[in-house]
Amino acid sequence: MFVIRPIRQDDLEALMELLKGAGHGLTTLPKDREILRRRIMHSEKSFDNEAWPEGPSGQSYLFVMEELFTGKIVGISGIVSKIGGFQPYYFYRLETNEHKSEMLGVNNHIRSLHLEAVHSGPAEICSLYLDPNFRNAKNGRLLSLSRFLFIADNRKYFEEDLIAEMRGRVSDSGHSPFWDAVGAHFFKIDFPTADYLTMKSKKFIEELLPKYPIVVNLLPQAAQEVVAEVHEQTIPALKILESEGFTFSGWVGVFEPGPVIKTKVNNIRTIIESKMGEVCEVLNANDISDAPFIISRTDEKFRACVSGLKLGKNGVTIPDVTASALKLKIGDKIRYVKLK
C-alpha cells in the first residue's frame, strides 16, 4: 500500500536515492543535496498556513509517495501556489502564422517563438517523478491527482489558473537538439549546466537570450521536431492531466521546449467530482468493495491513498488498513474521488 504525505527533512537521503534514476530535464529536482534541502525547508514552511498571509504567496508544497509497510520513498510531486514574484518565470510563446502566395501556389505555416516573462503568474503543479519499478496506472494517478485534493481543501492559497510545464525531449545523457540549435549559441554552456543553474537564479536568461522572435522553420529539422513535444516517459503524465481538463497553453519551455499545459482550478475533474464525508465506521478490508477511490485527510495533516469505501446515510465506511494509513478515526472528515 502507498500513501502520499508532505515531505520531511529526514526524507532528504531517500529523495537523493530516488532521483538517481531520473534523467535530465527534471529541472525542479536537481541532484544537488543543498538545493533539495532548501526546497524541503520551504515546503515544510508552506504547509504551515499560519506562516503565510491569506492568499497565494509563492508557497511550494512537496509530497512523497511512501510504501507504507517498508517506508521506501518511491515518488515525489509538487505544487507552487503562484509563480513569478521575486524572480520572473520565462517561457516562449509559440505562434503559427499562415503565408500564402497564389501566384506561386505556395502555402506556408511559419512557427515562431517569442520570449515572455511571467512576473505574477498562475499556480503550477511540478516536480513529478515516480520510480520506474513502481510505475503503473494506479500509482501514477495517485501521485498526480492527490495534489488536487490538497488544492480543493486549501483553495484560498492557490491562484485560479494552474499550469504544468511538461518535460521536453532530452536524451538520458542530457542532449537536446533544441538547445544545440538555440541556447548553446547564447549561453556558451551545455544544457545540463544551464538547467541546473535555473534553480539558483534565472537572471542569466533575461541577460543573454535575445528578445526578438526565433523562427522555428529556420532551425535544423531535429530542433523543429521537438518544439511543444513531451519526453517519452512524460506521455502518461500528460494524458492524466489532459483527462483532468488541461490543454496546451501556447507556451513552451525556454531550454527544452516541452509544452506548458493549463486549466482553471475550478475546471479540474478531480476537484469537481470530489466529495466530503465523515468516517462513521471502520471495517476489515475484506468487507469493503475495492472500487478505487483516492481518499485524503482534510486537515493540516494531509495524507492520501487509494482505497475502497462504502457510502451510507450516516457517513463513509473505510477499511481498517486505510484508517491506519491515513491515521483516521471515527468522526474525522475525509475528501474522496473516484480514481477513474
Order of alpha helices (4+ residues) and beta strands (2+ residues): beta-alpha-alpha-beta-beta-beta-beta-beta-alpha-beta-alpha-alpha-alpha-alpha-beta-alpha-alpha-beta-beta-alpha-beta-beta-beta-beta-beta-alpha-beta
